[in-house]
Amino acid sequence: MALPGERLSTVLGHLNPMKATGRESLLKKNPDDIVITLAVRTPLTKARKGGLKDTSLDDLLITLLTAIRERSNIDPALIEDVCVGNVLAVGQTYIARSAVIAAGFPVTTAASICNRFCSSGLLAVQNIANQIISGSIDVGLAVGAESMSGTPDDGAPNMSAKIINHPVASQNTQPMGQTSENVAAQFNISRHAMDAFAASSFQKAEKAQKAGWLADEIVPLNVQWKDPKTGEVSTKIVDRDDGIRYGTTAESLGKIRAAFPQWSPSATTGGNASQITDGAAGLLLMKRSRAEALGQPIVGKFCGATVSGLEPRIMGIGPTLAIPKILEKTGLSSSDVDVFEINEAFASMGVYCVEKLGLDPAKVNPRGGAIALGHPLGCTGARQVVTALSELRRQDKRIAVTSMCVGTGMGMAGVFVSEH
Amino acid sequence: MLEYQTQGFNGYAVKYSPFFDSRIAVASSANFGLVGNGRLYILGLTANGIQPEKWFDTQDSLYDTAWSEVHENQIVVACGDGSVKLFDISLDQYPIQSWQEHNREVYSVSWNLVSKDTFSSSSWDGTIKVWSPHRPQSILTLPTHSCTYSSAFSPHSQSILSSVSSDSHLRIFDLRTPPSASNHLVHLIPIHGGPPVPGMASRQSFQPSECLTHDWNKYRPNIIATAGVDTIIRTFDIRNPKAGPVAQLYGHEYAVRKLAWSPHLSDLLLSASYDMTCRVWTDGTSSTPGASGGAGREIGRLNRHTEFVTGVDWCLFGSEGWCASVSWDKRVLVWDARAVMGR
């Protein structure tokens, strides 16, 4: 039976319903909850070198969507909308809708693209969840996908003089690498701290991959692959991430030369920044009542997401604004959270975010992050949710916060509960 | 107005006997039901005020009670230790049956008013159980997956059971349906959903909030009133579960703890609240010929309690309007609702 304190809390909850947030209330199950019934991702492979280098965005989407359709065992006609987070692809709106149909969904399944740079995957989850909350749709699929092999990131376009002459807006012309150096400079993040952070990411990912934990997240893909030497095209099964360099240490990373010597303090290197990678992830969302009626297994719950802006020149520290904001909205304290998935765009922002937020490093990216696994821009937001849910399941824990910095100066964060 | 002090015990529920107009039962708990014993009072309404006929002490707090509809001396209680106990008030001290199946505090008990041979209990453990006084185990367990503050049999059908719970939903179970995957659940009604607005695609809706109490209308078999933490009393017509509430009654300043429809008038509702008041409401469907229907509204208020009011019940006999209330102020008040109406 309940302790007197617990009985007292129920009475207090009746009197102060506004305070009925926090871990306890987040873990309650309500038929109106937005739940996740399937969360999977493709392997993440190096752009232009890895197993997905010859898989274009449309093929990547078709393969993932087909896998989701088959694995979920849901009648595809029930999926009313698919939101694809994608940053770079040209003609992305054509690709999204066409890939949905080609993946075996009926013509009644709609599709859209959403793009807020590195948060696009999480934005897709939020968009689909909001549609379900507002009653626009009952069942939807949130996807994040990026083929960086085929679509390089060329940075900002030419913009109006009013932007170029604006003291803050003009910062958006700075390349991402420069913003990383800005963070390192402004907050005194040392090269050594960055290398140590990056090495830890590699080591955690190595441990996770060797232990087979990542297999829980991944759907193996059957893709076309062109041998770079012979030019021969063959079909190959891609089933593991290829960015994880085993045996990486802070010392070995310390030998890598600066990637941006033109910007002081030039602490960012190819070893302590996120990798350029191909990949995709998808989550099937619906209300709990709907999932129960359909007999779909509930793996987790979406509890909300938020976004916050900051100066574009230090865009990397966006999570230090977005995470406290979502914690406040959900009534959580950071000790209530079991896993933080923070995108490692650069080690400079990674080190700063962990320090500034006072997070327990053991809870942050327990399977490594984008430095080890790679950062397919549009995919990352969805990929982190898949990883977080899998890790919560493994640890038998409940609450994850996922967050990322966003180019042009923003941070996004979301809260998820595992219901394994 | 009559008054009785439940010395040392804070009231949680009051029920008039269905057999005697002069007998009421009060479920109460020491230390506000947080820790300590419970006590079931059997009180007599006499010419010399309220007199205790008997009481029974229990190891843990008592949160609700329900008289047997077949046996004038039998009464069940909902106990904080997860047990449901049946007392025979012609005996002393001990319950004649104790069922220990719920894993957490039992918050409500309700007798089947039609078949009269079963009763239900609901609990913090997220289940409703149906019992027969003659059987050593429960007959049926219905999951709600959330703390279920109140469950009740329909007064019009022996196989229809309802519940409200902390997940802000009203559930209707029909025990005639095959159990299957839905466990007899036939309707799941979001209490926080607003009524549809003509011409608008979306409807107003409220934050989900814990629902603490509900009651079936005694004359209109499809009408249920609910209330809870968001202070709003709502009525629902279960023939149209998607339509949202029929009436929404605003007025209480804190959570509503107990609701009871009048056994005499189909539109009259009595509520007890953490705001220390009992209020009398019409839901706007006055059955009195010539009376204007109009909107539901508060028509009377009892301000005499000095702590959270936790229980109310109407007297089934005599002139319509007599009722009883209990409160954390350790007082049982028996009063005439007509005396507070029309002010």
Contacts between the chains, C-beta under 8 A, distances in Angstrom:
chain1	res1	chain2	res2	distance
A	1	B	60	7.2
A	1	B	80	6.5
A	1	B	81	5.5
A	1	B	82	5.9
A	1	B	104	6.1
A	1	B	105	6.4
A	2	B	104	6.1
A	2	B	105	6.1
A	2	B	124	6.8
A	4	B	31	8.0
A	4	B	34	4.4
A	4	B	35	4.0
A	7	B	33	6.6
A	7	B	34	4.9
A	7	B	35	7.6
A	7	B	80	7.7
A	7	B	105	7.3
A	8	B	34	5.5
A	10	B	124	7.8
A	10	B	147	7.5
A	11	B	32	7.7
A	11	B	34	7.9
A	13	B	210	6.8
A	13	B	229	7.3
A	14	B	210	6.7
A	14	B	212	6.7
A	14	B	228	7.8
A	14	B	229	5.3
A	14	B	254	7.8
A	14	B	255	4.3
A	14	B	257	7.8
A	14	B	274	6.3
A	15	B	254	6.1
A	15	B	255	6.6
A	15	B	274	6.0
A	17	B	207	7.9
A	17	B	209	5.3
A	17	B	210	7.3
A	17	B	229	4.6
A	17	B	230	6.6
A	17	B	255	7.5
A	20	B	209	7.7
A	20	B	210	7.5
A	20	B	229	7.8
A	28	B	146	6.3
A	28	B	166	6.9
A	28	B	167	6.8
A	29	B	145	5.3
A	29	B	146	6.4
A	29	B	167	6.9
A	30	B	146	7.3
A	30	B	167	4.5
A	30	B	168	6.7
A	30	B	169	7.7
A	30	B	208	6.0
A	31	B	167	6.5
A	31	B	169	5.8
A	31	B	188	5.9
A	31	B	190	7.4
A	32	B	168	7.8
A	32	B	190	6.4
A	32	B	208	6.4
A	134	B	202	6.7
A	135	B	202	6.6
A	289	B	188	6.3
A	295	B	181	7.2
